[in-house]
Amino acid sequence: MVVFNKVVDSTTATTYTNYSVKGSAGTELITSAAKFALSADSMSVTITLDPATPAIKLANPDSATVKVTGVKDARGVAMADYAITAVAVSDSTLPTVTAVAQIGPNQFKVSYSKPILASTTADYVVDGGAYYVSGAALSSSGTSVTVTVGTTLAVGSHIVKINPGSANLADAAGYKVLENSQTFTAATDATIPTVTVTGTQTSVKFVFSKAVKNFNLGTVGQGYDVAAYQVVPALDATTSFVGADGSTYATTWTANFSAKPLSPGNVTIFLDNNASSTNAIADIWGNKVANSTFIVNVVNDVTAPTVASASIDVDTATGTFHQLTVVYSKNVVGANTSTNYVLQGSDATVYTLTAGAYDPTTYTEVYTVNGGTKIAAGPYTLTISSITDTTPNANKLATYIKVIPVADSILPVVSSTIINGNKIVIKFNKAMANTGNASVLSLGNYLLDTAGTLAGGTALSATNGDTIAQSADGKSVTITLSTATATTAALVAGTSKVLIAQVADTSGNLLKTSGKFFTATGAMQQDGLTAVSAKAINTKQIAVKFSQPVGATYASDYALSSGNGSIASITTDSNGYGIVTLNLSATLTADALVGAAPLTITAIANTTKTVLGTSVTALGGPITVTDGIAPTVSSAVVSADGTTITLTFTEALAGGSLSTSATSFNGFNVTSGTLTNALKTGANVVTLTGTGFSTATTVMYNASAGVTDSNTNALATFSGQTVVTP
């Protein structure tokens, strides 16, 4: 048995590929034929190894290794993988019969103290052979057998001999059920099943006093409407079973009125049993349910759904990405439609959301955030709209807005390692701790791997005269080697590496290690800076990319083909490239042009320097500024009749980024009125078509729809776009 610390999802908890069981021989014993029984509280699973293949079992005694992966909790959130070794396996208990009881006119059930592997008709002799045993069905748990005899059991006492000669019935350890005889009493049940009825507008539940069959073959109607409705059994382990006749018997059945909802108030429901038919609703004894008429009070549900909770957490299975979990107050439609959600950071960045399967039982939807990578610490604003419940009224969720704090869980990484003479600069992707054992200022946390083989290296020591200093932003350290260390290590750019122990960032997240040390990103780079590219990020700014982090740069260093620039910021990206952002005196077009010509950088003066003070070596030829400007809305106009809203954008949109389907919203939505579609109707025009639009209507857009310009610059998420009349 596998026991969990919370309620688990029934599907993943009973999927055989999520488990591994091996004995000391090392052979995998879990196969597709294994049986998995989920407990009533959904917090444990009993595994029975392939009951049809006795050879698939653990030895007795044995030592087992058990692994559990891929199981989710009831909300759909992945649980942490689990593994345990040296599980002691020992069984010295014989299986015994615990009960024998009649369950039908010609059936009785034999219960056992522990699972048995197989059962046949030869294992049971009733009244010395007076009854022909036609069936012996082993339950999925292996703890009971339903025995069927050829004729109706006579009223009174019966004796069943079990496992004659102790020949067959055995458990997984090979211990057999000893031959024994049990007495049970047979009776006739002539009680007519009764029924109670409750209902909503879309579903009427019939609960019978005992299990019945053929409910799905009868007719259930509203008033005098004799139209047939789809009827499905509510099958659960405690109230349903398959009888000797092969029919499904259940105490609870549901008539589905979704296609033709019931009217609120007192509604007459009738059940036409067609009692003369062989398909009549009846219990296992043949007692038929009488034709019945019921008055059901159907409540008009006008309660709008709400969001019960919304949280952002690191996934528990891998710890490598964030998940957004939303729990609603009732069953809803649209929970797994990503365009109904907007998750925005404090810097206005909108994060992609990938939907998982919606759970209509717990009303829970789990989204993978940011394409399966972690997001930075900070407040995130979640907006949810266009969600309705499943009632005929389609009650709509009021727009939900919540600020969700996210703690820093992003692991630090090394973005670059640069060498110049006896100086080494190590750049990290975030500010690092400078106190405690995980401090980046502890020389003992570094080794110089001269050969780059990861086999160890030269230790640093303050005693030798080696020093280390941290940058003002905390994101880099500069190591200055003593003459003795530099001579011993003899570092070579392009080959040598620095091995770094588990240093931590300022939030305590440790640098990921492999064994004792973590290898710095790639081999050391020789100190030297070149400009790589330049891109317009809006009409008044460009970002110049350098081959290494930039130590210093000045506005006068940049000669532009039009106007001039001023320094807005100097940063380093996650790949170790230096990024210099320039404010422009000229204004670019939406396609990053000056007039009709591209902007170019014709020269960079040598006062731009590396982090170790080396001047930029060369421009590498004039650099043309490419288009990185995303389209935005320049106007939004509603028609006089309220049937269209015309959105005009600052530049042409890529036709391939918008669906042409007549029912597509393409990520757009409205706060009032009814939207039918949103389609591209001009090079830079999208028309929203529907009814009831007005100047009170505002337009929103979800970037997960992927609308872009011709250079693949994505339209950003927006909300609250007001509209005007022509």
Stockholm file with secondary structure:
# STOCKHOLM 1.0

chainA/1-726         MVVFNKVVDSTTATTYTNYSVKGSAGTELITSAAKFALSADSMSVTITLDPATPAIKLANPDSATVKVTGVKDARGVAMADYAITAVAVSDSTLPTVTAVAQIGPNQFKVSYSKPILASTTADYVVDGGAYYVSGAALSSSGTSVTVTVGTTLAVGSHIVKINPGSANLADAAGYKVLENSQTFTAATDATIPTVTVTGTQTSVKFVFSKAVKNFNLGTVGQGYDVAAYQVVPALDATTSFVGADGSTYATTWTANFSAKPLSPGNVTIFLDNNASSTNAIADIWGNKVANSTFIVNVVNDVTAPTVASASIDVDTATGTFHQLTVVYSKNVVGANTSTNYVLQGSDATVYTLTAGAYDPTTYTEVYTVNGGTKIAAGPYTLTISSITDTTPNANKLATYIKVIPVADSILPVVSSTIINGNKIVIKFNKAMANTGNASVLSLGNYLLDTAGTLAGGTALSATNGDTIAQSADGKSVTITLSTATATTAALVAGTSKVLIAQVADTSGNLLKTSGKFFTATGAMQQDGLTAVSAKAINTKQIAVKFSQPVGATYASDYALSSGNGSIASITTDSNGYGIVTLNLSATLTADALVGAAPLTITAIANTTKTVLGTSVTALGGPITVTDGIAPTVSSAVVSADGTTITLTFTEALAGGSLSTSATSFNGFNVTSGTLTNALKTGANVVTLTGTGFSTATTVMYNASAGVTDSNTNALATFSGQTVVTP
#=GR chainA/1-726 SS CEECSSCBCHHHHTCGGGEEEECTTCCBCCCTTCEEEECTTSSEEEEECCTTCTTSSCCSSEEEEEEECSCBBTTSCBCCCEEEEEEEECCCCCCCEEEEEEEETTEEEEEESSCCSCCCGGGEEEGGGTBCEEEEEECTTSSEEEEEESSCCCSEEEEEEESGGGCSCBCTTSCBCCCEEEEEEECCCCCCCCEEEEECSSEEEEEEEEEEBCGGGSEEEETTBCCCCCEEECCCTTTEEECTTSCEEEEEEEEECTTSCCCSEEEEEEEECCTTSTTCCBCTTCCBCCCEEEEEEECCCCCCCCEEEEEEEECTTTSSSEEEEEEESSCEESTTCGGGEEEEETTSCEECEEECCCBTTTTEEEEEEGGGSCCCSEEEEEEECSCEESSTTCCBCCCEEEEEEECCCCCCCEEEEEEETTEEEEEESSCBCCSSTTCTTCGGGEEEETTSSSSCCEECCTTTTCEEEECTTSSEEEEECCHHHHHHHCCCTTTCEEEECCCBBTTCCBCCCBTTBEECSSSCEESCCBEEEEEEEETTEEEEEESSCEEECCGGGEEESSSCEEEEEEEECTTSCEEEEEEESSCCCTTSEETTEECEEEEECTTCEETTSCBCCBCCSCEECEECCCCCEEEEEECTTSSEEEEEESSCBCGGGSCCCTTCCTTEEESSSEEEEEEEEETTEEEEEEESCCTTCEEEECGGGCCBBTTCCBCCCEEEEECBCC
#=GC SS_cons         CEECSSCBCHHHHTCGGGEEEECTTCCBCCCTTCEEEECTTSSEEEEECCTTCTTSSCCSSEEEEEEECSCBBTTSCBCCCEEEEEEEECCCCCCCEEEEEEEETTEEEEEESSCCSCCCGGGEEEGGGTBCEEEEEECTTSSEEEEEESSCCCSEEEEEEESGGGCSCBCTTSCBCCCEEEEEEECCCCCCCCEEEEECSSEEEEEEEEEEBCGGGSEEEETTBCCCCCEEECCCTTTEEECTTSCEEEEEEEEECTTSCCCSEEEEEEEECCTTSTTCCBCTTCCBCCCEEEEEEECCCCCCCCEEEEEEEECTTTSSSEEEEEEESSCEESTTCGGGEEEEETTSCEECEEECCCBTTTTEEEEEEGGGSCCCSEEEEEEECSCEESSTTCCBCCCEEEEEEECCCCCCCEEEEEEETTEEEEEESSCBCCSSTTCTTCGGGEEEETTSSSSCCEECCTTTTCEEEECTTSSEEEEECCHHHHHHHCCCTTTCEEEECCCBBTTCCBCCCBTTBEECSSSCEESCCBEEEEEEEETTEEEEEESSCEEECCGGGEEESSSCEEEEEEEECTTSCEEEEEEESSCCCTTSEETTEECEEEEECTTCEETTSCBCCBCCSCEECEECCCCCEEEEEECTTSSEEEEEESSCBCGGGSCCCTTCCTTEEESSSEEEEEEEEETTEEEEEEESCCTTCEEEECGGGCCBBTTCCBCCCEEEEECBCC
//
